[in-house]
Amino acid sequence: MMATDDRHPAAQDLRLVKVLAALADPARVSIVRTLARLGESPCVDLHHAAGLTISQPTFSHHQRVLRQAGVLRERVQGAHRIVSLRTEDLDACFPGLLAAVLGTRPDLVR
């Protein structure tokens, strides 16, 4: 398991209310679904692949909310920020939650 840092909550510190609040926005659900499809991805590619018509600062805000809630992990590789889902941690803490989010029909997200 990757060591946590001050930017990512440890797995044992994940809380359902915070995760659900982070997932309570359609743009953030789109980011999570896109990451699940792509796997680890540079932020720039993720923004494009998610098909969101939001500004870069707004996209960064959504990523930060997801990271602080423990849904995503972000690492720096050169000049890029690489993002991935914390699937293992989420499944261990909240069994079935991520599968439910990913399996929800898109028309029921909004």
C-alpha positions as CSV (number, residue, x, y, z in Angstrom):
1,M,0.0,0.0,0.0
2,M,1.2,3.5,-0.8
3,A,2.1,5.7,2.1
4,T,-0.2,8.5,2.7
5,D,0.8,12.1,2.9
6,D,-0.8,15.3,4.1
7,R,-2.7,15.7,0.8
8,H,-4.4,12.2,1.0
9,P,-6.3,10.9,4.0
10,A,-5.2,7.5,5.2
11,A,-7.6,4.6,4.4
12,Q,-8.6,4.3,8.0
13,D,-9.5,8.0,8.0
14,L,-12.0,7.7,5.1
15,R,-15.5,8.6,6.2
16,L,-18.7,7.8,4.3
17,V,-20.3,11.2,4.7
18,K,-17.3,12.9,3.2
19,V,-17.1,10.4,0.3
20,L,-20.8,10.7,-0.4
21,A,-20.6,14.5,-0.3
22,A,-17.7,14.4,-2.8
23,L,-19.7,12.1,-5.1
24,A,-22.8,14.4,-4.9
25,D,-21.9,16.4,-7.9
26,P,-22.4,15.2,-11.5
27,A,-19.1,16.6,-12.7
28,R,-17.3,14.6,-10.0
29,V,-19.2,11.5,-10.8
30,S,-18.1,11.9,-14.4
31,I,-14.5,12.3,-13.3
32,V,-14.7,9.1,-11.2
33,R,-16.4,7.1,-14.1
34,T,-13.8,8.3,-16.6
35,L,-10.9,7.4,-14.2
36,A,-12.5,3.9,-13.7
37,R,-12.5,3.5,-17.5
38,L,-9.0,4.9,-18.2
39,G,-7.2,3.8,-15.1
40,E,-4.4,6.1,-14.0
41,S,-4.4,9.3,-16.0
42,P,-2.7,12.7,-16.3
43,C,-5.1,15.5,-15.2
44,V,-5.1,17.1,-18.7
45,D,-6.1,13.8,-20.4
46,L,-8.7,13.2,-17.7
47,H,-10.3,16.6,-18.2
48,H,-10.6,16.0,-21.9
49,A,-11.7,12.4,-21.7
50,A,-14.4,13.2,-19.2
51,G,-16.0,15.5,-21.8
52,L,-16.7,18.2,-19.2
53,T,-17.2,21.8,-20.4
54,I,-15.9,23.4,-17.3
55,S,-12.8,25.6,-16.8
56,Q,-9.5,24.2,-15.7
57,P,-9.8,25.9,-12.3
58,T,-13.3,24.4,-11.8
59,F,-12.0,21.0,-12.8
60,S,-9.1,21.3,-10.4
61,H,-11.5,22.2,-7.6
62,H,-13.5,19.0,-8.3
63,Q,-10.4,16.9,-8.3
64,R,-9.3,18.5,-5.0
65,V,-12.7,17.7,-3.4
66,L,-12.4,14.1,-4.5
67,R,-8.8,13.8,-3.3
68,Q,-9.5,15.3,0.1
69,A,-12.4,12.9,0.5
70,G,-10.2,10.0,-0.3
71,V,-11.7,9.0,-3.6
72,L,-8.7,9.8,-5.8
73,R,-4.9,9.7,-5.4
74,E,-2.7,12.2,-7.1
75,R,1.0,12.0,-7.7
76,V,3.4,14.2,-9.5
77,Q,5.4,12.8,-12.4
78,G,7.7,15.5,-13.9
79,A,5.4,18.4,-15.0
80,H,2.2,16.2,-14.8
81,R,-0.2,15.3,-12.1
82,I,-1.3,11.7,-12.4
83,V,-4.6,10.8,-10.9
84,S,-6.0,7.4,-10.0
85,L,-9.0,6.0,-8.1
86,R,-8.4,4.6,-4.6
87,T,-10.5,1.6,-5.6
88,E,-8.9,-0.8,-3.0
89,D,-9.3,1.6,-0.1
90,L,-12.9,2.5,-1.1
91,D,-13.9,-1.1,-1.5
92,A,-12.3,-2.0,1.8
93,C,-14.1,0.8,3.7
94,F,-17.4,0.9,1.8
95,P,-18.0,-2.4,0.0
96,G,-20.1,-2.0,-3.1
97,L,-20.2,1.8,-3.0
98,L,-17.9,2.4,-6.0
99,A,-19.5,-0.4,-8.0
100,A,-22.9,1.2,-7.3
101,V,-21.7,4.6,-8.5
102,L,-20.1,3.2,-11.6
103,G,-23.1,1.0,-12.4
104,T,-25.7,3.8,-12.1
105,R,-27.4,4.7,-15.3
106,P,-26.1,8.1,-16.5
107,D,-29.6,9.6,-16.7
108,L,-30.0,8.9,-12.9
109,V,-26.9,10.8,-12.0
110,R,-28.2,14.3,-12.5
